[in-house]
Amino acid sequence: MSIPKGRILIGKPGLDGHDRGAKVVARMLRDAGYEVIYTGLHQTPEMVVQAAIQEDVDLIGLSIMSGAHNYLVPKILDLLQAEGASDIAVFLGGIIPENDAVTLKEKGVAEIFTPGTSMQEIVDAVAGILDAR
């Protein structure tokens, strides 16, 4: 069995203070063999993007429970583009309405996980995203 390759940044952008899910996903991905960097609460989009670039990550996982996903996620995607780092893929977890999920995927989000998604589904999707790179 090969060891997964990839560096993943888990970010909590915005004023959302609900970090349990982000911590669970970060630990689960670490336990699956990935190198994971967790930025902590209350990060600005600029902070998330700069940390991703500085840490040379392959993938950013965002956790947003505040309802600000339609502002924060496009801002992060735009900043990645502006910094020449659009090769860093982005996935999102949180309470994301279906219509918003469609729009965010059209803007470039690789995958969106909502409550009830199993840990194995997340691990498999992350592997697929990284393999596609």
Steps between C-alpha positions, in 0.01 A plus 500: 500500500648833399509800728284790380690796369380851547503800728159628602413825674176504699371855545219664696446831322270769630339549838375143531599354837378144437825311452421147611435375146819661369703338777340160438572521126856619562568211736329247273708609200816491712410149615453405133864596440478856372703789635243742641536863610210645701487881504259544790196724535418841356731504200458756225503379138839670464636310801376167364655559158832624639523201736424263211774655287754513784429140597513389134176305528328304227150542633302739719204374700267773624245461777225761499190473717419872514320536168778720359613240244377704201738781596794319659552216252499711180733748676744219580481365143562850363798551732649165398468606136655841569793340682566254218394212723184387324651151482410462869166320502227597747234293673230624733307363793205648682135580467487589132164520322483296178464807273804661663695174464436494125618861465811442712596192298458702180745753647758228560435324831606139452260342750243601761419296810185561700397361840459124487789438259696201621867520584576240234322709235720796593822296495406347164407837351824660622699216346312551174563874499871451563527217244339724238770762549 
